Amino acid sequence: MTKPDACTATAPLAALMPLYGNPITLDEATRIADAARAEAQHHGWPMVIAIADSGGHLVLLYRLDQAQHGSVLVAQQKARTSVDFRRPTAAFESALADGGLHLRLLGMTNLTPLEGGLPILREGRVIGAIGVSGMQSTQDAQVAAAGLAVFDA
């Protein structure tokens, strides 16, 4: 038996997704972004790291040296997608890879279906999100996860 993904599950919303919480603080965002930046620099990856609050507003943005300009907006869009839909952006990337009815996602203008966006939770509630762009989606996700790894809320 397969478990339904967060894009297609039909269970009540409250059972699937965390509630929104108070917005992430600048100190929390900085701690997460600094850890993500360290991971990117360790690998020599020129990336953009964006942290958004629980309302989807930009709190912090790092553009590492030589990061491509297009990644500035993509990183912010990944963070915003994670906040707006309260799930990792990888869920949308996977859904599109499955094809079929999931292709309807391509008609949505308010999401970015690329791995590299992760919600930030405090006490089980979404307080913000990190979005990373600049390399392959799996590498973006690795850097985002490294940022979250230092957050102990």
Backbone bond lengths (Angstrom), bond angles and torsions (degrees), N, CA, C in turn:
res aa  C-N    CA-C-N  psi(-1)  N-CA   C-N-CA  omega(-1)  CA-C   N-CA-C  phi
1 M - - - 1.451 - - 1.526 108.21 -
2 T 1.320 117.00 130.30 1.449 120.48 179.59 1.516 110.01 -96.09
3 K 1.309 113.80 148.15 1.457 120.64 178.70 1.527 108.34 -86.66
4 P 1.342 119.34 131.85 1.460 120.49 179.90 1.523 110.24 -66.93
5 D 1.335 115.69 143.54 1.458 117.81 177.85 1.520 110.19 -79.32
6 A 1.327 115.50 169.26 1.467 120.76 -174.47 1.525 112.50 -69.11
7 C 1.327 117.97 -15.78 1.464 120.13 179.50 1.515 111.94 -82.67
8 T 1.345 117.35 -27.46 1.455 119.30 -171.23 1.516 114.16 -117.63
9 A 1.310 118.28 -5.28 1.463 120.41 -176.83 1.518 110.23 -63.06
10 T 1.336 115.32 146.99 1.463 119.61 -178.58 1.520 112.41 -110.08
11 A 1.325 118.06 4.53 1.459 121.11 177.51 1.534 109.09 -66.04
12 P 1.330 117.35 161.93 1.465 120.05 178.95 1.531 111.61 -54.59
13 L 1.314 115.74 142.17 1.458 122.49 -176.89 1.524 112.23 -52.49
14 A 1.309 117.78 -44.35 1.468 121.07 -177.34 1.525 111.67 -61.08
15 A 1.313 118.07 -28.29 1.453 121.25 -179.62 1.525 111.70 -78.50
16 L 1.319 117.62 -18.99 1.454 121.38 -174.80 1.515 114.68 -101.05
17 M 1.308 117.30 -34.53 1.449 119.28 -169.66 1.513 112.35 -127.66
18 P 1.321 114.89 146.19 1.469 118.02 177.87 1.528 110.34 -70.84
19 L 1.308 115.27 156.47 1.463 121.52 175.68 1.520 108.97 -78.07
20 Y 1.319 116.51 166.70 1.462 120.78 174.13 1.522 108.78 -81.62
21 G 1.313 115.77 146.82 1.450 122.06 177.27 1.514 111.08 -120.48
22 N 1.322 115.58 -174.54 1.461 120.58 175.57 1.523 109.22 -61.91
23 P 1.326 118.36 146.94 1.462 121.89 -174.73 1.535 113.28 -61.72
24 I 1.308 114.29 150.65 1.455 121.96 174.58 1.530 109.02 -59.43
25 T 1.320 116.46 146.30 1.462 120.52 176.97 1.527 109.47 -88.05
26 L 1.310 115.70 162.90 1.459 119.97 177.42 1.520 110.69 -62.12
27 D 1.328 118.03 -39.75 1.469 120.52 178.83 1.527 111.51 -62.38
28 E 1.335 117.20 -42.28 1.466 120.67 178.07 1.528 110.26 -64.95
29 A 1.326 116.15 -44.29 1.469 120.66 179.90 1.520 111.10 -61.45
30 T 1.316 116.33 -40.73 1.462 120.89 -179.65 1.524 111.12 -65.13
31 R 1.324 116.75 -42.62 1.466 120.54 178.82 1.530 111.06 -60.40
32 I 1.319 116.71 -43.97 1.468 121.47 179.70 1.528 110.51 -67.08
33 A 1.328 116.58 -47.16 1.464 120.70 -178.48 1.519 111.65 -64.42
34 D 1.330 117.62 -37.41 1.460 120.60 178.27 1.531 111.74 -63.60
35 A 1.324 117.08 -39.93 1.468 120.60 177.97 1.526 110.46 -67.67
36 A 1.312 116.71 -40.30 1.465 120.26 177.15 1.530 110.36 -64.52
37 R 1.315 116.31 -43.03 1.469 120.37 178.63 1.520 111.04 -61.28
38 A 1.332 117.05 -41.64 1.470 120.49 178.71 1.526 110.96 -61.12
39 E 1.331 117.01 -40.92 1.472 120.65 178.41 1.527 110.90 -64.04
40 A 1.317 116.81 -45.05 1.468 120.66 179.42 1.532 110.58 -62.92
41 Q 1.322 116.70 -44.30 1.468 119.64 -179.20 1.523 111.76 -67.94
42 H 1.316 117.52 -33.90 1.469 121.89 176.98 1.531 110.53 -56.93
43 H 1.334 116.24 -37.17 1.463 121.19 -178.39 1.535 112.75 -94.23
44 G 1.321 116.72 -5.13 1.460 119.92 -177.78 1.519 113.29 73.27
45 W 1.336 116.73 29.38 1.457 121.70 -177.00 1.528 110.29 -96.29
46 P 1.325 118.38 118.30 1.469 121.30 176.87 1.535 109.56 -78.37
47 M 1.306 116.77 105.73 1.460 121.56 -171.82 1.521 111.85 -129.16
48 V 1.315 113.37 166.84 1.460 121.67 171.71 1.517 107.18 -115.70
49 I 1.321 116.27 134.31 1.463 123.08 -178.47 1.522 107.44 -122.91
50 A 1.321 115.83 122.06 1.466 121.25 -179.68 1.523 109.36 -120.10
51 I 1.322 116.13 137.88 1.461 122.00 173.84 1.530 106.83 -119.91
52 A 1.334 115.09 125.39 1.468 121.78 177.38 1.523 108.76 -112.20
53 D 1.328 116.84 155.02 1.461 120.78 177.67 1.528 110.02 -88.57
54 S 1.312 116.87 -177.20 1.471 121.30 -175.55 1.528 113.26 -66.62
55 G 1.300 117.67 -10.58 1.457 121.16 174.28 1.521 112.45 -97.90
56 G 1.331 116.07 0.62 1.453 120.99 179.69 1.517 114.09 86.80
57 H 1.330 117.29 6.76 1.468 121.28 -178.59 1.519 110.53 -87.04
58 L 1.312 116.07 140.60 1.458 122.03 -178.92 1.528 110.62 -64.22
59 V 1.323 116.01 128.29 1.460 122.59 176.05 1.522 109.96 -103.76
60 L 1.326 115.98 -39.71 1.463 120.57 -173.38 1.518 109.02 -153.86
61 L 1.327 116.15 142.78 1.454 120.79 176.41 1.520 109.21 -141.70
62 Y 1.323 115.52 128.49 1.462 121.57 172.25 1.520 107.50 -113.45
63 R 1.316 116.25 129.14 1.464 120.89 169.42 1.517 105.70 -115.31
64 L 1.327 115.26 106.58 1.456 119.82 -178.59 1.525 109.59 -67.97
65 D 1.316 115.73 156.08 1.460 120.83 -179.69 1.524 110.32 -52.44
66 Q 1.309 115.36 133.76 1.460 124.81 177.75 1.536 114.63 70.00
67 A 1.319 118.36 10.41 1.471 119.99 173.84 1.527 107.80 -66.38
68 Q 1.315 115.53 138.92 1.464 119.10 -178.64 1.522 110.41 -65.30
69 H 1.306 116.46 142.00 1.460 121.75 -175.71 1.520 112.63 -59.76
70 G 1.316 117.71 -36.40 1.462 121.22 -178.96 1.515 113.23 -62.47
71 S 1.327 116.99 -24.00 1.464 120.55 -178.84 1.517 113.29 -72.89
72 V 1.326 117.85 -16.93 1.468 120.41 178.98 1.529 109.64 -61.11
73 L 1.304 116.91 -50.16 1.463 120.75 179.92 1.525 111.52 -71.94
74 V 1.326 117.58 -39.14 1.470 120.39 -178.44 1.528 111.11 -62.37
75 A 1.329 117.78 -43.28 1.472 120.87 178.79 1.527 110.36 -60.10
76 Q 1.333 116.64 -42.79 1.460 120.03 178.62 1.524 111.23 -65.49
77 Q 1.328 116.96 -39.13 1.459 120.62 178.93 1.525 111.53 -65.98
78 K 1.326 117.40 -37.52 1.465 120.17 177.66 1.527 110.44 -64.61
79 A 1.325 116.76 -43.93 1.470 120.20 178.04 1.522 110.00 -62.69
80 R 1.306 117.18 -44.69 1.472 121.54 -178.78 1.533 111.29 -63.38
81 T 1.326 116.77 -41.45 1.468 120.86 178.34 1.526 110.28 -61.69
82 S 1.331 116.68 -43.48 1.472 120.01 -179.99 1.519 111.83 -62.99
83 V 1.322 117.29 -38.70 1.466 120.52 177.77 1.522 110.32 -70.31
84 D 1.305 116.60 -49.89 1.466 120.64 -174.39 1.525 112.74 -61.12
85 F 1.328 116.41 -36.69 1.465 120.36 -176.61 1.529 113.07 -108.07
86 R 1.330 117.01 1.68 1.471 123.48 174.61 1.529 113.09 53.01
87 R 1.312 115.02 44.81 1.468 120.40 178.30 1.527 109.36 -160.63
88 P 1.316 116.47 163.12 1.469 119.59 175.96 1.531 110.75 -64.27
89 T 1.304 116.41 145.82 1.463 120.17 177.89 1.525 111.15 -65.80
90 A 1.311 118.14 -20.65 1.465 121.24 177.38 1.526 111.31 -59.80
91 A 1.327 118.44 -26.98 1.470 121.12 178.05 1.523 110.76 -61.05
92 F 1.316 116.72 -37.29 1.459 120.58 179.67 1.525 111.10 -76.33
93 E 1.334 116.08 -38.15 1.463 119.58 177.07 1.533 109.93 -60.87
94 S 1.328 116.46 -44.18 1.472 121.01 178.92 1.523 111.51 -64.42
95 A 1.317 116.18 -41.67 1.461 120.05 -179.82 1.529 110.52 -61.55
96 L 1.325 117.01 -42.92 1.458 119.72 178.63 1.520 111.42 -64.66
97 A 1.315 117.01 -37.79 1.465 120.63 178.86 1.526 111.02 -62.46
98 D 1.337 116.92 -29.20 1.461 121.24 178.00 1.526 111.90 -73.06
99 G 1.323 117.48 -20.56 1.460 121.29 177.75 1.518 113.03 70.87
100 G 1.319 115.64 -150.42 1.460 121.34 179.42 1.515 112.23 57.81
101 L 1.329 115.12 -136.83 1.465 120.52 -178.54 1.528 113.06 -61.02
102 H 1.329 116.21 -23.15 1.466 119.41 179.80 1.525 112.29 -63.75
103 L 1.308 117.19 -20.91 1.462 120.01 179.53 1.523 112.11 -62.91
104 R 1.332 117.07 -14.18 1.471 120.50 175.18 1.523 110.82 -59.94
105 L 1.317 116.29 -25.78 1.463 119.80 179.46 1.523 111.76 -57.78
106 L 1.315 117.18 -28.83 1.464 120.73 -179.39 1.521 112.01 -63.73
107 G 1.318 117.27 -20.18 1.460 121.46 178.04 1.518 113.71 -83.94
108 M 1.321 116.44 -6.63 1.470 120.23 -179.19 1.524 109.55 -88.15
109 T 1.310 116.10 128.14 1.466 120.28 -178.68 1.523 112.62 -93.24
110 N 1.330 117.17 -4.50 1.463 119.84 -175.00 1.525 112.98 -109.60
111 L 1.338 117.78 25.74 1.459 118.90 174.64 1.517 110.47 -145.41
112 T 1.307 113.89 153.91 1.455 121.95 177.86 1.523 107.52 -119.22
113 P 1.333 116.81 108.33 1.464 120.57 -174.74 1.522 113.20 -87.36
114 L 1.322 116.29 54.64 1.454 122.38 179.50 1.517 109.48 -127.49
115 E 1.312 116.96 133.71 1.466 121.22 178.46 1.525 109.43 -58.18
116 G 1.327 115.94 146.45 1.459 120.47 179.36 1.512 113.90 127.66
117 G 1.330 117.36 1.54 1.462 122.00 175.22 1.514 109.26 -117.77
118 L 1.328 116.56 129.07 1.463 121.71 -178.60 1.527 110.45 -134.14
119 P 1.323 116.91 135.80 1.466 118.92 174.88 1.525 110.43 -70.26
120 I 1.310 115.86 149.33 1.461 122.66 176.18 1.520 106.71 -107.40
121 L 1.331 115.74 124.98 1.459 121.09 -176.64 1.527 111.34 -112.34
122 R 1.320 114.98 140.70 1.462 122.10 170.02 1.525 105.31 -127.64
123 E 1.333 115.86 122.99 1.469 121.66 -178.94 1.533 111.32 51.83
124 G 1.339 115.91 39.10 1.443 121.76 175.98 1.519 115.81 79.47
125 R 1.327 117.32 6.35 1.468 121.09 -179.41 1.529 110.25 -116.25
126 V 1.320 115.80 145.95 1.466 121.33 179.44 1.527 108.72 -74.17
127 I 1.330 115.49 117.94 1.470 120.80 178.55 1.520 111.58 -110.17
128 G 1.322 116.05 -6.12 1.453 120.95 -179.30 1.511 109.61 167.54
129 A 1.339 114.76 -164.12 1.458 119.87 178.68 1.516 109.31 -158.46
130 I 1.320 114.33 157.10 1.457 121.40 172.99 1.519 107.63 -111.62
131 G 1.322 115.66 138.77 1.457 122.12 173.99 1.508 108.48 -128.16
132 V 1.327 116.24 132.89 1.460 121.36 -178.31 1.519 108.91 -128.66
133 S 1.331 116.24 137.38 1.455 121.32 179.03 1.521 109.43 -145.99
134 G 1.327 114.70 150.41 1.457 119.37 174.46 1.515 113.77 146.63
135 M 1.314 116.79 -23.40 1.460 120.85 -179.90 1.530 108.05 -126.44
136 Q 1.331 117.65 -155.87 1.456 120.93 173.36 1.532 108.34 -67.07
137 S 1.314 117.27 154.13 1.470 120.69 -177.52 1.522 112.17 -57.02
138 T 1.330 117.96 -38.06 1.468 119.78 179.66 1.524 111.05 -65.57
139 Q 1.319 117.25 -35.73 1.463 120.68 177.37 1.526 110.74 -71.85
140 D 1.320 116.30 -38.18 1.472 120.27 175.22 1.532 109.19 -58.76
141 A 1.331 116.01 -44.94 1.467 120.91 -179.95 1.521 111.38 -64.61
142 Q 1.316 117.42 -37.54 1.471 121.44 178.56 1.526 110.39 -61.60
143 V 1.307 117.11 -43.13 1.465 121.62 -179.78 1.530 110.32 -68.62
144 A 1.324 117.28 -41.02 1.468 120.38 177.71 1.532 110.25 -62.14
145 A 1.331 117.00 -43.23 1.463 121.08 179.92 1.524 111.27 -64.48
146 A 1.326 116.87 -36.69 1.466 119.97 177.46 1.528 110.50 -63.68
147 G 1.299 116.84 -36.03 1.461 120.17 176.31 1.507 111.43 -64.80
148 L 1.322 116.81 -46.30 1.474 120.57 -179.51 1.526 112.50 -67.12
149 A 1.305 117.06 -26.82 1.467 120.86 -176.66 1.533 112.74 -60.73
150 V 1.322 117.89 -24.07 1.463 120.69 -178.81 1.527 112.29 -91.28
151 F 1.331 116.01 -6.08 1.461 119.60 -176.01 1.516 109.17 -93.46
152 D 1.290 116.25 115.88 1.465 121.56 -175.27 1.532 111.27 -114.71
153 A 1.319 114.36 68.17 1.468 117.49 -178.20 1.505 110.91 -107.53
